[in-house]
Amino acid sequence: MTAKFAVKLGTLGTAFAMLVGMGACSGGSMSDSSNSSSDTYVIGSITTISGAAAAYGEAELKGFNLAISEINKAGGVNGKKLSLQNLDDKGDATEASNAFNRLSDNSSVIAVAGPTISSTTAAITPLADSAKLATIAPAATSDSIETGNYVFRACFKDSYQGEVAAKFAAENLKVKKVAVLYGTGDAYSSGTAQAFIKTAKAEGLDVVATENSSSADATEYSSQLQKIQASGAEFLYAPYYYSTAGPYIIPQARSLGFTGVIMGPDGYDGLQTSENPSAFNDVYYTTHYSPDDTSNSKVAAFIESYKKANNNNDPNTFAALGYDTIYMIKDALEKAGKDASRESVRDEIAKLNFSGVTGSFTLDKTGSPKKSVIVLKEEDGTPKYLTTVKA
């Protein structure tokens, strides 16, 4: 995810901005710090838990905490407990860099989970490489992030879900004429759109209209949507965020008479539907996780555990990705052994053969998984599991 978001549900509590677990820092060289002298592995985390992207970071943090609680109850890793030190980057690249430096200067921090969005993840990538501190971003999907050295992902990349959406349009929906609307000033929106366009053409689809907005958080799209409606498109790919697609793009498209399919990427998770939920019928989106995915045996157990820990609330995609991120670090720690160092944990992450709530995968040379993609379909304002597109 990239930097421009709106808060999903009101004002978030400031308590999430506090450090979770061990918060003390110490200096010294951390390029190969062994953590064998302590009875605790400290995992640093950087999440966006205040500001416009807080809905995503809050969910990730809940996923982190659930995984750590489960691991500790099961005996920990290599005879040690896990502890989380979380810092809030507020969705800001400078804040993220400062937070990462605080974590890397703490010799007890063995690995980092986060940051939440692509712009903040891009900011800390050179810092992670310099500090030799392995970092796994749960949901930073932008292709522009230089991963594969000390930064990895739990999510697939933007280009991958753009490709999947185009193939889904051609092979599953059997449409012929497609249109695209995207924000030129946003790497997530524009990158996903370009991948869709390239694959759509390769699949033999007719891209009859390509429209854009200057940003991904505008509120008025009538001019672009009128042109798309006039083009005869049967399908509109509009890679924006839930806070823009829900209240603006989809209702405006329907009000102008567009009755075709509207599809987006994982940014549609948490889609805010209007007072007329039927306007959201024939809206699809690609994502990493669905509670209705019966093809993955780990999903049901995760949901049960999450609901017990979170007042019977259901987990979303970002909670699932956060949960898997911690288990990826746990698996790497186990393989690195009791004398695990930052470098050895990094090496084990790169070799992981991982099976989690969001799928089973290995990491490619860029540190990104190529894994199955979930497709959800809105039905009267509620997202329903439709299919899993295999990797």
PyMOL commands that set and color helices and strands:
alter all, ss='L'
color gray80, all
select helices_A, chain A and resi 14-17+54-73+93-104+118-131+158-172+187-202+222-230+242-255+266-268+277-280+298-309+317-336+342-350
alter helices_A, ss='H'
color red, helices_A
select strands_A, chain A and resi 40-47+81-88+109-113+135-137+151-153+177-183+206-213+235-237+261-264+283-287+353-356+359-362+373-379+382-389
alter strands_A, ss='S'
color yellow, strands_A
deselect
rebuild
show_as cartoon
